[in-house]
Structures are given as structure tokens and as C-alpha cells.
Amino acid sequence: MTSDRTEAVVLALRDYGESDKIVTFYCPAIGKLTGIAKGAKRSRKRFVNKLELFSRLEIIFTPPTRSGLARIVEAELLDPFITLREHYDRYVAAALISELMVLWTRENDADQELYPLLLWSLAGLDQGRPLLATVILFQIKLFGIMGYQPQLNGCVVCGRLDAAGSPHAFSPGRNGLLCVRCRPGAQAGALLPISLSTAKLLKNAQDLPREKLNRLRFSPASLQEAGALLHGYGQHLLQREIHSWSFLKSAAGQ
């Protein structure tokens, strides 16, 4: 069977039997790819110190069979992002990003913007960028790529933006802000609080190219607000719990 070669980032892996591993990657031109690495747990050459969470690799693989799994033939380490596995707080931030990538993507369905965003986020965490800010920026860009960019420049119903001193709210069900006038018809429990300054920060993040995102500065209050809002919005869209979030909150002292 013909083998293919691609760059890939390890999103998830688990033991399979006594000597094999099941590995989920994200690849630039393929999208999500899940494969079996035969003998990976015993390998002293092909896979040793390579099939690690968050590592950037070049892999050689044969296409998926009827089982739905590709066969991983060989791997070459390009960037280990080793700091992400050496420091717990960075590990849980990277784990959240990986979990979101697994949940939001499908096998063999690539998006040309997702892989650079994934690398930007992991490299930033590896280099010591602020944890919560990096995860927040990853999420706001992810929602836009996936077609769920929230409306943050005005009320989703009337287009107005409340004055700076007014209490603002975000409606996951409406995909955006609700002003004071349009809020009474919404379910109170489904609304997430957000200040005007946080809304503007997130709107700037939507508009800025990836290479300029590090110019944005979040206050502690904005980090807490934006993190809770994007987590709640993501859970609403996915209709499931995002398990790594609670670990990140604890690691970040929130």
C-alpha cells in the first residue's frame, strides 16, 4: 500500500494492547487523522520520544483502512514543545487547546487556517506567553474559522451598543451581545456577563491578523470574563462538557 508523508501535531494518544498506540493528529492538508502506531510502546528507533502530546512531527503513514485507522509507519521530530509537558500550567492550557481541536474537527476535513493557529498557540505557550490570554485568543479565532464568530460590536437584535457604565450581556443562543432594551425576552440563566472593555478586546482579537494578536493586553478582570464567556459559548455550541477547562481554571488561580 502506498505511503504518504505529512507534517502533524499530536492531539491525543492512548495505549492499545501491549505494544501499540492509537494517536490522533492534526495535519495541515488532511485535517484530523487518527492512526495506529504498531509497536510504538516498544520502539527504540521509529517512535522513541516522538509520539508525545503536542509534539510537531513529520509522519509517514498509510491511508485509513476499513477500521478507520491509518497506519503510522514512521515519525520524525520537528519540534517537541517540551515545556508544555514539563510545566503543569502550560500542560493543561495545551491540553485544552488539543481537546477543542479534537472536538471541533472531523477526520480528513482540513482547514488551511486551523493548523497555523494551532502552531501559533502551542508555540506561544511553549515560549511563555500568558496562559489564559493565549487560550482565549485561540478560541475566538477558532470560532471564527468554524463559522460561529460571535457578534461583539453591537446588540444582535437592534445593533445598539450600551454605554460603558451599563451592564452588558452575551447570549450564546443568539451568538452575540444583547443590549438592555432587548434583554428582557432572553432567558436570564442563559446570559453571560461581559463588560464593554472585554467585548472590545475580543472584537479586536477577531479583526487582528494572527501575527499581531500578542499586542492585545487583558486585565485580570477581562481574562476572567472572556475565559468564562468563551467557555460557556463553546459548551453551548458543542452541547457537551469541555473537561480541560476546570483544570486550567485551577492552574491559573481562578
C-alpha angles and dihedrals in degrees: 000000000000117000125219131204128215144155112250145173120222109239101169141354139181138180117263117193121323100314112011136085132208108217130189116204136179113221129190098235101023105040119211114008126182119194145161120246105205114216092001094139091056099034117123096179119016099048110007111137090350108088094067128135114274094007118142110226145168107232134191112211144161116235121267117284129210088289088065092241128117117217113241106217102176142349133207119198114236101166124357096196082210096173088068090065097039098056119053097212092053091044094057092046091052090044090056091051090048092048091052091049091052093047097045101043136067132215114274094002109116129188116197092218098051101066095053089047091051092050092046091053097046093044090050092052090046090052094050104260114159109285103222094039091053092049092046092050090047091052097047090051092044092055090052093049092049092051099255102103107161119232107245105158097074146343113308090223106042104007095237123135116215120235118271094258095052122096110256128204137196122214114207089193092055094039095233154029125328120204124221092262096052097039101082093076093054125090105260094216091056095057122097121207119240133168122227091245092055092046090053092048092053091046089053089050090054092052102041121087114248095255091059099047093097089069089073117096123202123202116221089257092050091048091054094045097044093044094051093043096050092044091052092045092049092049090050092051095044095038091219143086119273100216101194093060095078091051091050092049090052093046091049092049096245 
